Amino acid sequence: SSSRINRIINPMRQILNEAADRFDFRTPFQNIKQLRVKKSDVDPFSLDEVKAIIANVRADFRNYFTVRFLTGLRTGEVDGLQWKYVDFDNRLILVRETIVGGEEEYTKTDGSQRDIQMSQLVFDALQAQFEATGKLSKFVFCNRLGTPLDHKNVTNRVWYPLLRHLNLK
């Protein structure tokens, strides 16, 4: 796909551009542009679909998907959410860090750092999650070993089967 080709060519472009700067030659990428990538249409779930997803997801992932759907947290933000950033007293989720490729990182941009007010459903889900993982890990959502969830694993073993079961795209 165009997107894959761009992901392969971009590091090559950077390497050759750096070499051209260092050794004073004309970069072969001078007039080569990235391929256009078609934007996919976004077809968000309806409220009824969200309710069906939360009602039918495995019990051990119900809190996870409740928080995901009702807060707008990005994947890396929810997967990297730590208990120290959950303020039950003020009902806030403090977005300060993220998980990218299994590594803890600073948020994507300074503007990504924000405080999210918890609705009652999110508050209840996080309290229930604290009972499950609060003493096990610094991460809110983790596996049995206390390490952050692997998003590809969750997608392949929980998300896609659930969508197939509910006949959703």
Secondary structure, 3 states (H helix, E strand, C coil): CHHHHHHHHHHHHHHHHHHHHHHCCCCCCCCCCCCCCCCCCCCCCCHHHHHHHHHHCCHHHHHHHHHHHHHCCCHHHHHCCEHHHEECCCCEEEECEEEECCEEEECCCHHHCEEEECCHHHHHHHHHHHHHHCCCCCECCECCCCCECCHHHHHHHHHHHHHHHHCCC
